[in-house]
Amino acid sequence: MSLTIEQDRVPGESAEENLDVLERTQRVIRQALDSMGYDSSYYELLKEPIRLLTVRIPVRMDDGSVNVYTGYRAQHNDAVGPAKGGIRFHPDVTAEEVKALSMWMSIKCGIADLPYGGGKGGVQCDPRKLSARELERLSRGYVRAISQVVGPAKDIPAPDVFTNPQIMAWMMDEYSRIREFDAPGFITGKPIVLGGSAGRESSTAQGVLILLREAAKTASLPLSGAKVIVQGFGNAGSYLSKFLYEAGAVIAGISDANGALYDADGLNIPELLDKRDSFGAVTHLMPGQISNAELLVQACDILIPAAIENQITQRNAPDIKARIVVEAANGPTTLRATEILTERGVLLVPDVLASAGGVIVSYFEWVQNNQGLYWSEEEVNRRLEEILVCSFHNVRETALRQKTDMRLAAYIIGLKRVAEAVRWRGWL
């Protein structure tokens, strides 16, 4: 079965560059399943979520009017176990995006050997334009709308873009009211006092740092003194910049939605963190601003795209100067760009591996909720490092054995777990 390709292509770009995020994901899923010898029925099952719920959420606004928001919850596959994945509040949320993200979550969980399938949720809204009371009503309304398909043994949500521990707390409280019992294991990313896990807030960045250390060892590149560019200065990017700065790396460039800063001698990360405005942006407050596109091709040893999709394409991949690229964002590198970087000998750590720290520590939180026994941050980080170091080397060895890039290798490992669970259950 051929995949649909958009007709309006950017001149000079390959067909792969014009695939949307869902189509790109489907293409790599097919390649991974084919390489493992699974027949077409497995692709037909795994190319889309088994369940996609679309909901309409009425919210009473502070002025007395009512706005109706559209929300989604996708569950890619639950053969391994309950679905797991975040909820994003963003004006650009679409059903296609949520479906693709749920598929990535299945692969992340498979790579880390977690007892989950992938899930993802989203609401089309701009939380920056909502008051705290309006945001609470929307959060509770979303949970009421999806309450029949989620739960500690069905589907466990978590924070994502523009959602945070406060929103998770409102959602947990609403679910507990509906079920008439306290259910901390329904959702992760909660405040510590409500059953959250130590280390959860910085877990994605901590995971990227662990994988970056392993990649640097593989490339014989000392992390101390290495020149690093971090594209994106949100939760993951800012924590990561801080961690790397403290580890002795030279943070030569950072960016946010307003632009980018670059200094080959290194930026003062503590100063930039301190000067951020209420939305976490800082570049517009500093002199010497350049564009995000210009930042990506500046001189560095390590490039970390930690912002949005489609940042490295076949147009700029030949100009990337980094020896290592670690995808802290979802889908920042197109398929053709992945091939170009691999051909050039750049070590690319794909998003489904690089950003797995968040879901791993979410799993730890769920385990702690179920046990009623909570771990120290040192214990959380020790367990996180153990899983991610093993995962990195599994992916790296698979890539070398299969003579392919690390993205396809990661999909092979992640999907094998799902496909085997489907087979043992007798679904196919």
Secondary structure, DSSP 8 states (H G I E B T S, - for coil): ------S---TT--GGGG--HHHHHHHHHHHHHHHHT--HHHHHHHTS-SEEEEEEEEEE-TTS-EEEEEEEEEE---SSSSEE--EEEETT--HHHHHHHHHHHHHHHHHTT-S-EEEEEEEE--GGGS-HHHHHHHHHHHHHHHTTT-BTTTEE--B-TT--HHHHHHHHHHHHHHHTS--GGG-SS--GGGT--TT-TTHHHHHHHHHHHHHHHHTT--STT-EEEEE--SHHHHHHHHHHHHTT-EEEEEEETTEEEE-TT---HHHHHHH--TTS--GGGSSS-B-HHHHHTSS-SEEEE-S-SS-B-TTTGGG---SEEE--SSS-B-HHHHHHHHHTT-EEE-HHHHTTHHHHHHHHHHHHHHHT----HHHHHHHHHHHHHHHHHHHHHHHHHHTS-HHHHHHHHHHHHHHHHHHHHT--
